[in-house]
Amino acid sequence: TCCELVCFERPTYFCGHLLTDADLMREQWYFREKNKLYHRTLHGHGIVCGLRLTCDSQCPGGVVVEEGYAIDNCGNDLVVCEPLAFDVVGPLRDKGYLVEGAPADLCKPKEKEPECKVRQCFYVTICYREEPAEFTTPLIAGCRSGPSECEPTRIREGVRFDILAELPDEANRLDDLKSRVEAC
């Protein structure tokens, strides 16, 4: 659903116009969706720069994702401003990808480990994430009783990481274009 085209309508303002939160949110939506449309249709998705993975020296089984910028398939900006640690082993366990044997008996002599002939690749993925931030109590006008719940004054854009055993199917734009031309 990310690649659906959006028919745009933006708010316009005039002197004496009573602005509401809906007007301001509509304007934000307009510019965000325009930017995302531009990214996904003209640039595509992928890593623009940085985001190098290195082993985490502080956490065995983890990686560090260095600073960088990417665009996801929906056109969202994926910005990593500082190196972020990601525990790879935890998600592998949670998804059942990591098969662990019984703990070794420390009293038995160490046996020669069998040569591992199985090679399996996993993919570290980066996903767009939003989280509310900087909460405050809204101003209440009129005769409402009691304070209302706190509301976020900011939306913090960020990223989260995940592990995949297989990459999702890649939509080939040329095949899509070819099938549409042939259908004419």
C-alpha positions as CSV (number, residue, x, y, z in Angstrom):
1,T,0.0,0.0,0.0
2,C,3.0,2.3,0.2
3,C,3.2,2.9,-3.5
4,E,-0.4,4.0,-3.9
5,L,-0.7,7.4,-5.5
6,V,-2.2,10.1,-3.3
7,C,-4.4,12.9,-4.7
8,F,-3.1,16.0,-3.0
9,E,-5.1,18.8,-1.5
10,R,-3.3,21.4,0.7
11,P,-4.8,23.9,3.1
12,T,-4.7,27.6,2.3
13,Y,-4.8,30.4,4.8
14,F,-6.2,33.9,4.8
15,C,-6.3,36.8,7.3
16,G,-8.9,36.1,9.9
17,H,-9.0,32.3,9.3
18,L,-9.4,30.4,12.5
19,L,-6.7,27.7,12.4
20,T,-7.4,24.4,14.0
21,D,-5.2,21.5,14.8
22,A,-6.7,19.7,11.8
23,D,-5.6,22.5,9.4
24,L,-2.0,22.3,10.7
25,M,-1.9,18.5,10.7
26,R,-3.3,18.5,7.1
27,E,-0.4,20.8,6.1
28,Q,2.2,18.5,7.7
29,W,0.6,15.5,6.0
30,Y,0.6,17.3,2.6
31,F,4.4,18.0,2.7
32,R,5.3,14.6,4.2
33,E,3.4,12.7,1.6
34,K,4.8,14.9,-1.2
35,N,8.3,14.2,0.0
36,K,7.7,10.5,0.3
37,L,6.2,10.3,-3.2
38,Y,9.2,12.1,-4.6
39,H,11.6,9.7,-2.8
40,R,9.9,6.5,-3.8
41,T,9.2,7.4,-7.4
42,L,12.3,9.2,-8.4
43,H,15.0,7.8,-6.1
44,G,13.7,4.4,-5.1
45,H,14.6,2.8,-1.8
46,G,17.9,1.7,-0.3
47,I,21.0,3.0,1.4
48,V,22.0,6.4,0.4
49,C,25.2,6.6,2.6
50,G,26.7,5.1,5.7
51,L,24.9,2.5,7.8
52,R,27.9,0.3,8.0
53,L,27.6,-2.8,10.2
54,T,30.4,-3.8,12.5
55,C,30.6,-6.4,15.2
56,D,29.8,-5.0,18.7
57,S,32.8,-5.5,20.9
58,Q,30.6,-4.8,24.0
59,C,28.0,-7.4,23.2
60,P,28.9,-10.8,21.6
61,G,26.3,-11.7,19.0
62,G,25.5,-8.0,18.4
63,V,26.3,-5.5,15.7
64,V,26.7,-1.7,15.7
65,V,25.0,0.2,12.9
66,E,27.0,3.3,12.2
67,E,25.6,6.7,11.1
68,G,23.9,7.0,7.8
69,Y,20.8,7.6,5.7
70,A,18.5,5.4,3.7
71,I,15.0,5.6,2.1
72,D,12.5,2.8,2.7
73,N,10.1,1.5,0.1
74,C,7.4,3.8,1.3
75,G,9.6,6.9,0.8
76,N,10.3,7.5,4.5
77,D,13.7,8.9,5.6
78,L,15.7,6.5,7.7
79,V,18.3,8.5,9.6
80,V,20.8,7.0,12.1
81,C,22.4,10.0,13.8
82,E,24.8,8.1,16.0
83,P,26.0,4.5,16.1
84,L,23.3,2.2,17.4
85,A,23.8,-1.3,18.9
86,F,21.6,-4.1,17.8
87,D,21.5,-7.5,19.4
88,V,21.2,-10.0,16.6
89,V,21.0,-13.2,18.7
90,G,17.8,-12.1,20.6
91,P,15.6,-11.7,17.5
92,L,17.1,-14.9,16.0
93,R,16.0,-16.8,19.1
94,D,12.6,-15.1,19.2
95,K,11.9,-16.1,15.6
96,G,13.2,-19.7,16.0
97,Y,16.0,-19.2,13.5
98,L,18.7,-20.0,16.1
99,V,18.9,-23.7,17.1
100,E,20.8,-24.1,20.3
101,G,22.1,-27.5,21.6
102,A,22.1,-28.6,25.2
103,P,24.6,-26.8,27.5
104,A,28.0,-28.4,27.5
105,D,28.9,-30.7,30.5
106,L,32.0,-29.0,31.9
107,C,33.1,-32.3,33.6
108,K,33.4,-34.3,30.4
109,P,36.5,-34.0,28.2
110,K,36.0,-31.6,25.4
111,E,35.0,-33.4,22.2
112,K,36.1,-32.3,18.8
113,E,33.2,-30.3,17.3
114,P,31.9,-31.6,14.0
115,E,32.7,-29.5,11.0
116,C,29.8,-27.3,10.2
117,K,28.7,-27.5,6.5
118,V,25.6,-25.5,6.9
119,R,25.8,-21.9,5.9
120,Q,22.8,-19.6,6.6
121,C,22.5,-15.9,5.9
122,F,20.3,-13.5,7.8
123,Y,19.6,-9.9,6.8
124,V,19.6,-7.0,9.2
125,T,16.8,-4.7,8.1
126,I,16.0,-1.1,9.1
127,C,12.5,0.2,9.5
128,Y,10.9,3.6,10.0
129,R,9.5,4.3,13.4
130,E,7.7,7.2,15.1
131,E,7.3,7.8,18.8
132,P,5.5,10.5,20.7
133,A,7.7,12.8,22.8
134,E,7.6,15.9,25.0
135,F,4.2,15.5,26.7
136,T,2.2,18.3,28.2
137,T,-1.3,18.8,29.5
138,P,-3.5,20.6,27.0
139,L,-5.2,23.8,27.8
140,I,-8.9,23.3,28.6
141,A,-11.4,26.0,27.6
142,G,-14.9,26.0,28.9
143,C,-16.5,24.1,31.7
144,R,-14.9,20.7,31.4
145,S,-14.1,19.0,34.7
146,G,-10.7,17.9,35.7
147,P,-7.4,17.8,33.9
148,S,-7.2,15.9,30.6
149,E,-4.5,13.4,29.7
150,C,-1.1,14.6,28.6
151,E,-0.6,14.9,24.9
152,P,2.7,14.7,22.9
153,T,4.0,17.9,21.5
154,R,6.5,16.2,19.2
155,I,6.7,13.1,17.1
156,R,10.3,11.7,17.2
157,E,11.2,10.0,13.9
158,G,13.6,7.1,14.3
159,V,14.4,3.6,13.2
160,R,14.2,0.1,14.5
161,F,16.1,-3.0,13.3
162,D,15.0,-6.5,12.6
163,I,16.3,-9.8,11.2
164,L,14.9,-11.6,8.2
165,A,15.9,-15.0,6.9
166,E,14.9,-14.1,3.3
167,L,14.7,-10.8,1.5
168,P,11.2,-9.8,0.5
169,D,10.4,-10.1,-3.2
170,E,11.6,-7.1,-5.1
171,A,9.1,-5.4,-7.4
172,N,10.8,-4.9,-10.7
173,R,9.7,-1.6,-12.2
174,L,10.6,-2.6,-15.8
175,D,8.6,-5.8,-15.6
176,D,5.7,-3.8,-14.2
177,L,6.0,-1.2,-17.0
178,K,6.3,-3.9,-19.6
179,S,3.1,-5.7,-18.4
180,R,1.2,-2.4,-18.4
181,V,2.3,-1.6,-22.0
182,E,1.4,-5.1,-23.2
183,A,-2.0,-4.8,-21.6
184,C,-2.8,-1.7,-23.7
